[in-house]
Amino acid sequence: MNRLFKLQFLGPFALFAATLGAELAARALQYAPSSELLWFLNLKMFGIFQRSDAVLSYFVPIDGFQLFGLALPIFLVACLALAAKSRPAFTVATHLSAAYALFLVVSWHVGVPTVAQASFGAVAIPAGGHYVMATILGACFLSFAVTHLLYFLAVGKEIGAVVRVTSRFLRTLLQASASPSASS
């Protein structure tokens, strides 16, 4: 199996792992609300998921929907694609993971509190999670790019095959048209 094909799995996996980590940190914080480590993880590392959960809760008021309704199905489609070696399934998984990563960024910046600082105007103060967000975006868009690269390579092979068949056909026609006139 092509290494590039397997690289498509990275984005959905990173998205699932980060969402699972955020969900586990939030659940653990419910059982140990005095833990400084869990507060740090929940607010600083996985703060991006709190904002997206707040945005999603307007539409789907189900606890854990980010994990069970979005990240897990995308990850399962990617697992299916890897097991079945299916290019279309990977295309779906990588496109959905990139779309969800973009949703995380958009929801991270929607409703960000602002602070007036000197005479510069309002300055946005996003919640923690820069490294987690950069990792998710990098992995998802790498998978997205690899998916498109593999499609471009496949299209290139198809075009090459059509050119070879066409050139053989034209060569055969030229030879056939040259042979009868030479024998007359």
Secondary structure as GFF3:
##gff-version 3
##sequence-region A 1 184
A	DSSP	alpha_helix	3	7	.	.	.	ID=ss1
A	DSSP	alpha_helix	10	31	.	.	.	ID=ss2
A	DSSP	alpha_helix	36	40	.	.	.	ID=ss3
A	DSSP	pi_helix	41	45	.	.	.	ID=ss4
A	DSSP	alpha_helix	47	59	.	.	.	ID=ss5
A	DSSP	alpha_helix	65	65	.	.	.	ID=ss6
A	DSSP	pi_helix	66	71	.	.	.	ID=ss7
A	DSSP	alpha_helix	72	84	.	.	.	ID=ss8
A	DSSP	alpha_helix	87	109	.	.	.	ID=ss9
A	DSSP	beta_strand	114	116	.	.	.	ID=ss10
A	DSSP	beta_strand	122	124	.	.	.	ID=ss11
A	DSSP	alpha_helix	130	183	.	.	.	ID=ss12
###
